[in-house]
Amino acid sequence: MESPDISEECKGELRRRRAGQNPVALNRKLNEAVGVLLKLNGEKDKVKQPSCQEDGRAGAA
């Protein structure tokens, strides 16, 4: 906000946007998004990956 390279119009828009934000609501949304990502990651880990013996590549090296 102290940069002379940013117009006063842009600074005003940034101030307006910031004033309209609710930090508690933003934190809640962030926590929900993290929960979804963790759940998706956990589901990915539950999918059984074939071992070398199961996919026919055992001893192929």
C-alpha positions as CSV (number, residue, x, y, z in Angstrom):
1,M,0.0,0.0,0.0
2,E,3.0,2.3,0.4
3,S,4.3,1.6,-3.1
4,P,4.1,4.6,-5.4
5,D,3.8,2.2,-8.3
6,I,0.2,1.2,-7.3
7,S,-2.4,3.7,-8.2
8,E,-4.7,5.2,-5.6
9,E,-7.6,3.7,-7.5
10,C,-6.1,0.2,-7.0
11,K,-5.3,0.9,-3.4
12,G,-8.9,2.0,-2.8
13,E,-10.2,-1.2,-4.4
14,L,-7.9,-3.3,-2.2
15,R,-9.1,-1.4,0.9
16,R,-12.7,-2.0,-0.1
17,R,-12.2,-5.7,-0.7
18,R,-10.3,-6.1,2.6
19,A,-13.1,-4.3,4.6
20,G,-15.6,-6.7,3.2
21,Q,-13.8,-9.8,4.3
22,N,-14.6,-11.7,7.5
23,P,-11.5,-13.4,8.9
24,V,-13.5,-15.9,10.8
25,A,-15.5,-17.0,7.7
26,L,-12.3,-17.1,5.7
27,N,-10.6,-19.3,8.3
28,R,-13.6,-21.6,8.4
29,K,-13.6,-22.0,4.6
30,L,-9.8,-22.7,4.7
31,N,-10.3,-25.4,7.3
32,E,-13.1,-27.0,5.3
33,A,-10.9,-27.1,2.2
34,V,-8.0,-28.6,4.1
35,G,-10.4,-31.2,5.5
36,V,-11.5,-32.1,2.0
37,L,-7.9,-32.5,0.8
38,L,-7.0,-34.6,3.8
39,K,-10.0,-36.9,3.2
40,L,-9.2,-37.2,-0.5
41,N,-5.6,-38.0,0.3
42,G,-6.8,-40.7,2.8
43,E,-9.0,-42.2,0.2
44,K,-6.2,-42.3,-2.2
45,D,-4.0,-44.2,0.3
46,K,-6.8,-46.8,0.8
47,V,-6.6,-47.8,-2.9
48,K,-4.4,-50.9,-2.9
49,Q,-1.4,-50.4,-5.1
50,P,-0.2,-53.6,-6.9
51,S,3.1,-55.0,-5.6
52,C,5.8,-56.1,-7.9
53,Q,4.8,-59.7,-7.5
54,E,1.1,-58.9,-8.4
55,D,1.8,-57.0,-11.5
56,G,4.2,-59.5,-13.1
57,R,7.3,-57.4,-12.9
58,A,9.0,-59.3,-10.1
59,G,12.6,-60.0,-11.0
60,A,12.3,-58.1,-14.2
61,A,15.3,-55.9,-13.3
